[in-house]
């Protein structure tokens, strides 16, 4: 037994386990994993703290070139932009894998909305639905249209993640939501359409989320193609739900408020995650990725969902009441 503590679980039950490129390896008998004696990750020359810092900076809004400059300033290390992109690609897959299988304890009132972003010279629609109580983002959907099938797909993904059907869904007045919610939830859910000046049933929270998303993509100077859009969206939503504290939630993450016992607190922890699937690092040739085709299925019930449209509540100015 060696005197070195495990870097992954802090156990002292470790033994020497050969060498890797001249660096001593150790094996932990408690967590059943190998680790290196230095601060680098396997198959990487850069210390782990620099890699995790790069990931955090990227998902907090810095471009890859800005991340490169910051690493040069803080650590006197200037990896290539291609290397940083490979870090992002690799550990984004780690993050997505680590977040699988969790069912957040969310409320019965969900808010859905969509926003448009320019990708490769054409407009793509980003659909999102979040729980109002915990602000947990239940599902996202990317499409080149705003159809009933797109709305239905968003609702079904959210229900699968939450493990339940909501009692109320608040949306804007997009026609696609009318049939999309009915096809996904039947008569189990009340659909409330929000007015621009409504007080009770507005979509302010999810529109605030879209403002954050647009600010993030502005730093990237626009998503270049659908491949980068899909990679960015999946990774950043894990960052949003599980790693990014929200001031309105008492500096907790949506996952913490939703009762998810997620084992990692930051990107440094995620780099030590043991993925359950094979991690593939490579560049998808541009133009080969395709958005999934959305299909409209049959409604679960014939009776339509209850649609409630509330008029705006406008408080008159006191100056006009004279």
C-alpha positions as CSV (number, residue, x, y, z in Angstrom):
1,X,0.0,0.0,0.0
2,X,1.3,3.5,-0.9
3,X,1.1,6.7,1.1
4,X,-0.5,8.7,-1.7
5,X,-4.2,9.6,-1.5
6,X,-6.5,8.9,-4.4
7,X,-7.0,12.0,-6.5
8,X,-10.6,10.9,-7.3
9,X,-12.0,9.8,-3.9
10,X,-9.3,10.8,-1.3
11,X,-8.9,7.3,-0.1
12,X,-5.6,6.1,1.3
13,X,-6.1,2.6,0.1
14,X,-3.9,2.9,-3.0
15,X,-1.1,0.9,-4.5
16,X,1.5,1.6,-7.2
17,X,0.3,0.5,-10.6
18,X,3.2,0.8,-13.1
19,X,4.2,3.8,-15.1
20,X,2.8,5.8,-18.0
21,X,5.4,7.6,-20.1
22,X,7.7,7.8,-17.2
23,X,5.0,9.0,-14.7
24,X,4.1,6.8,-11.8
25,X,0.6,5.4,-11.8
26,X,-1.5,4.4,-8.8
27,X,-4.6,2.2,-8.4
28,X,-7.3,2.9,-5.8
29,X,-8.8,-0.2,-4.3
30,X,-11.9,1.7,-3.1
31,X,-13.1,3.5,-6.2
32,X,-11.4,0.9,-8.6
33,X,-9.8,3.6,-10.7
34,X,-6.3,4.5,-11.8
35,X,-4.6,8.0,-11.5
36,X,-1.3,9.6,-12.3
37,X,1.1,11.1,-9.8
38,X,1.2,14.5,-11.5
39,X,-1.5,17.0,-12.1
40,X,-2.2,16.1,-15.8
41,X,-5.1,14.0,-17.1
42,X,-4.5,10.8,-19.1
43,X,-3.3,11.3,-22.6
44,X,-2.9,15.1,-22.0
45,X,0.1,17.3,-21.2
46,X,-1.8,20.2,-19.8
47,X,-2.6,20.2,-16.1
48,X,-6.1,19.4,-15.1
49,X,-6.8,22.7,-13.5
50,X,-6.0,24.6,-16.8
51,X,-8.3,22.3,-18.7
52,X,-11.2,22.8,-16.3
53,X,-10.6,26.5,-16.2
54,X,-10.8,26.6,-20.0
55,X,-14.1,24.7,-20.0
56,X,-15.6,27.0,-17.4
57,X,-14.5,30.1,-19.2
58,X,-15.9,28.9,-22.5
59,X,-19.4,28.0,-21.1
60,X,-19.5,31.3,-19.2
61,X,-19.2,33.2,-22.4
62,X,-15.6,33.5,-23.5
63,X,-14.7,32.7,-27.1
64,X,-12.0,30.0,-27.7
65,X,-9.5,32.7,-28.7
66,X,-10.2,34.6,-25.5
67,X,-9.8,31.4,-23.5
68,X,-6.4,30.9,-25.2
69,X,-5.3,34.4,-24.2
70,X,-6.4,34.0,-20.6
71,X,-4.5,30.7,-20.3
72,X,-1.4,32.5,-21.6
73,X,-1.8,35.3,-19.0
74,X,-2.6,33.1,-16.0
75,X,-0.5,30.0,-16.7
76,X,2.1,31.0,-19.3
77,X,0.6,28.3,-21.5
78,X,-0.8,28.9,-25.0
79,X,-2.5,25.8,-26.4
80,X,-3.8,26.0,-29.9
81,X,-7.4,26.8,-30.5
82,X,-7.8,23.3,-32.0
83,X,-6.6,21.8,-28.8
84,X,-9.0,23.8,-26.7
85,X,-11.9,22.9,-29.0
86,X,-10.9,19.2,-28.5
87,X,-11.1,19.7,-24.7
88,X,-14.5,21.2,-25.1
89,X,-15.7,18.4,-27.3
90,X,-14.3,15.7,-25.1
91,X,-15.5,16.9,-21.7
92,X,-18.9,18.1,-23.1
93,X,-19.5,14.4,-23.8
94,X,-18.4,13.6,-20.2
95,X,-20.9,16.2,-18.9
96,X,-23.8,14.9,-21.0
97,X,-23.0,11.4,-20.0
98,X,-22.9,12.3,-16.3
99,X,-26.3,14.0,-16.4
100,X,-28.2,11.0,-17.9
101,X,-30.8,9.2,-15.8
102,X,-31.7,12.0,-13.4
103,X,-35.4,13.0,-12.9
104,X,-35.7,16.4,-11.3
105,X,-38.5,17.0,-8.8
106,X,-40.3,19.8,-10.6
107,X,-43.6,21.5,-10.2
108,X,-46.8,21.3,-12.2
109,X,-46.5,24.6,-14.0
110,X,-44.1,24.8,-17.0
111,X,-43.2,27.6,-19.3
112,X,-42.3,27.2,-23.0
113,X,-41.0,29.6,-25.5
114,X,-38.9,29.7,-28.7
115,X,-36.2,32.0,-30.1
116,X,-34.4,32.4,-33.3
117,X,-30.6,32.3,-33.9
118,X,-28.8,32.6,-37.2
119,X,-26.8,29.5,-38.2
120,X,-24.9,29.2,-41.4
121,X,-26.8,32.1,-43.0
122,X,-30.3,30.7,-42.1
123,X,-32.6,31.1,-39.1
124,X,-32.9,28.2,-36.7
125,X,-35.4,28.0,-33.9
126,X,-34.4,27.0,-30.4
127,X,-37.3,25.7,-28.4
128,X,-37.1,25.5,-24.6
129,X,-39.4,24.5,-21.8
130,X,-38.5,25.0,-18.1
131,X,-40.2,24.4,-14.7
132,X,-41.3,27.7,-13.2
133,X,-40.6,26.7,-9.6
134,X,-37.1,25.4,-9.9
135,X,-36.1,27.0,-13.2
136,X,-34.8,23.6,-14.3
137,X,-34.6,23.5,-18.1
138,X,-36.5,20.3,-18.9
139,X,-35.9,20.1,-22.7
140,X,-34.6,21.9,-25.7
141,X,-35.3,21.3,-29.4
142,X,-33.6,22.8,-32.5
143,X,-35.5,23.1,-35.8
144,X,-35.6,25.1,-39.0
145,X,-39.4,25.6,-38.6
146,X,-42.1,26.3,-36.1
147,X,-44.6,23.5,-36.6
148,X,-47.0,21.4,-34.5
149,X,-44.5,18.5,-34.7
150,X,-41.7,20.7,-33.2
151,X,-43.9,21.8,-30.3
152,X,-45.1,18.2,-29.7
153,X,-41.5,16.9,-29.7
154,X,-40.5,19.6,-27.1
155,X,-43.3,18.6,-24.8
156,X,-42.6,14.9,-25.0
157,X,-38.9,15.4,-24.3
158,X,-39.8,17.4,-21.2
159,X,-42.3,14.8,-19.9
160,X,-39.8,12.1,-20.4
161,X,-37.1,14.0,-18.4
162,X,-39.5,15.0,-15.6
163,X,-41.3,11.6,-15.4
164,X,-44.6,13.4,-15.2
165,X,-47.1,15.5,-17.1
166,X,-47.7,19.1,-16.0
167,X,-51.0,20.5,-15.0
168,X,-50.4,23.9,-16.7
169,X,-48.2,24.9,-19.6
170,X,-47.7,28.7,-20.3
171,X,-46.7,29.7,-23.8
172,X,-47.1,32.7,-26.2
173,X,-49.8,32.6,-28.8
174,X,-47.9,30.6,-31.4
175,X,-50.5,28.4,-33.1
176,X,-48.2,25.3,-33.1
177,X,-48.5,25.0,-29.3
178,X,-52.3,24.5,-29.5
179,X,-52.1,21.2,-31.2
180,X,-48.6,20.3,-30.0
181,X,-49.6,20.3,-26.4
182,X,-52.8,18.4,-27.1
183,X,-51.0,15.7,-29.0
184,X,-48.4,15.3,-26.3
185,X,-50.5,15.6,-23.1
186,X,-54.1,15.2,-24.2
187,X,-56.7,16.7,-21.8
188,X,-54.4,16.2,-18.8
189,X,-52.9,19.7,-19.1
190,X,-54.3,23.2,-19.2
191,X,-52.7,25.4,-21.8
192,X,-52.5,29.1,-20.9
193,X,-51.6,31.6,-23.5
194,X,-49.7,34.6,-22.3
195,X,-50.4,38.2,-23.4
196,X,-47.6,40.7,-23.9
197,X,-48.6,42.7,-20.7
198,X,-49.9,39.8,-18.6
199,X,-48.9,39.7,-15.0
200,X,-49.8,36.3,-13.8
201,X,-49.0,34.1,-16.8
202,X,-46.0,35.6,-18.5
203,X,-42.9,33.9,-20.0
204,X,-40.4,36.3,-18.5
205,X,-38.3,33.7,-16.9
206,X,-37.7,31.7,-20.0
207,X,-37.2,34.8,-22.1
208,X,-34.5,35.8,-19.6
209,X,-32.9,32.4,-20.3
210,X,-33.1,33.2,-24.0
211,X,-31.3,36.5,-23.3
212,X,-28.5,34.5,-21.6
213,X,-28.3,32.1,-24.6
214,X,-28.1,35.0,-27.1
215,X,-25.4,36.7,-25.1
216,X,-23.5,33.4,-25.1
217,X,-23.8,33.0,-28.8
218,X,-22.9,36.6,-29.5
219,X,-19.5,35.9,-28.0
220,X,-19.1,33.1,-30.5
221,X,-20.0,35.6,-33.3
222,X,-22.8,33.3,-34.4
223,X,-22.9,29.6,-34.6
224,X,-21.2,28.6,-37.8
225,X,-23.1,25.4,-38.7
226,X,-25.7,23.0,-37.4
227,X,-22.9,20.7,-36.1
228,X,-21.5,23.4,-33.7
229,X,-25.0,24.4,-32.7
230,X,-26.0,20.9,-31.6
231,X,-22.7,20.4,-29.7
232,X,-22.9,23.8,-28.0
233,X,-26.5,23.4,-27.0
234,X,-26.2,20.0,-25.3
235,X,-23.1,21.0,-23.3
236,X,-24.3,24.4,-22.3
237,X,-27.6,23.1,-21.0
238,X,-25.8,20.8,-18.6
239,X,-23.7,23.7,-17.5
240,X,-26.9,25.8,-17.0
241,X,-28.8,23.1,-15.0
242,X,-26.1,21.5,-12.9
243,X,-23.1,23.8,-12.6
244,X,-24.3,27.4,-12.9
245,X,-25.7,29.0,-9.6
246,X,-28.7,31.4,-10.0
247,X,-29.0,34.4,-7.8
248,X,-32.8,34.1,-7.8
249,X,-32.5,30.6,-6.4
250,X,-30.3,31.6,-3.5
251,X,-27.1,30.9,-5.4
252,X,-28.1,27.3,-6.0
253,X,-28.3,25.5,-9.3
254,X,-31.7,24.5,-10.7
255,X,-30.6,20.9,-10.1
256,X,-30.1,21.5,-6.4
257,X,-33.4,23.2,-6.1
258,X,-35.1,20.3,-8.0
259,X,-33.6,17.7,-5.6
260,X,-31.1,16.2,-8.0
261,X,-28.2,14.5,-6.2
262,X,-25.7,15.4,-8.9
263,X,-22.2,14.4,-7.7
264,X,-20.2,17.1,-9.4
265,X,-20.0,20.8,-8.6
266,X,-17.8,22.2,-11.4
267,X,-15.9,21.3,-14.5
268,X,-12.9,20.1,-12.6
269,X,-15.1,17.3,-11.1
270,X,-16.5,16.5,-14.5
271,X,-13.0,15.9,-16.0
272,X,-12.7,13.1,-13.5
273,X,-16.0,11.5,-14.5
274,X,-15.8,7.9,-15.7
275,X,-18.0,7.8,-18.8
276,X,-20.3,4.9,-19.5
277,X,-20.1,5.3,-23.3
278,X,-17.2,5.6,-25.7
279,X,-16.0,9.1,-26.1
280,X,-15.4,10.1,-29.7
281,X,-13.2,13.2,-30.5
282,X,-13.4,14.3,-34.0
283,X,-14.8,17.0,-36.3
284,X,-18.1,16.2,-38.0
285,X,-17.8,17.2,-41.7
286,X,-19.8,20.3,-42.3
287,X,-23.1,19.7,-43.9
288,X,-23.4,16.1,-42.8
289,X,-25.4,16.6,-39.7
290,X,-29.2,16.9,-40.1
291,X,-31.8,18.1,-37.7
292,X,-34.2,15.4,-36.6
293,X,-37.4,15.1,-38.6
294,X,-40.4,16.0,-36.4
295,X,-43.5,13.9,-36.9
296,X,-47.1,14.5,-35.7
297,X,-48.6,11.6,-33.9
298,X,-52.2,10.9,-33.0
299,X,-53.7,12.6,-30.1
300,X,-54.1,10.6,-26.9
301,X,-57.6,11.8,-26.4
302,X,-60.2,13.4,-28.6
303,X,-61.1,16.1,-26.1
304,X,-58.9,19.1,-26.6
305,X,-56.7,20.6,-23.8
306,X,-58.2,23.5,-22.0
307,X,-56.8,26.7,-23.4
308,X,-57.0,29.8,-21.3
309,X,-56.2,33.2,-22.7
310,X,-56.0,35.9,-20.0
311,X,-56.3,39.6,-21.0
312,X,-53.5,41.9,-20.0
313,X,-53.6,43.6,-16.7
314,X,-52.8,47.2,-17.2
315,X,-52.5,49.6,-14.2
316,X,-53.5,53.1,-15.3
317,X,-51.2,56.0,-14.6
318,X,-52.1,58.1,-11.7
319,X,-51.5,61.2,-13.7
320,X,-54.3,60.3,-16.1
321,X,-56.8,59.9,-13.3
322,X,-56.9,63.6,-12.5
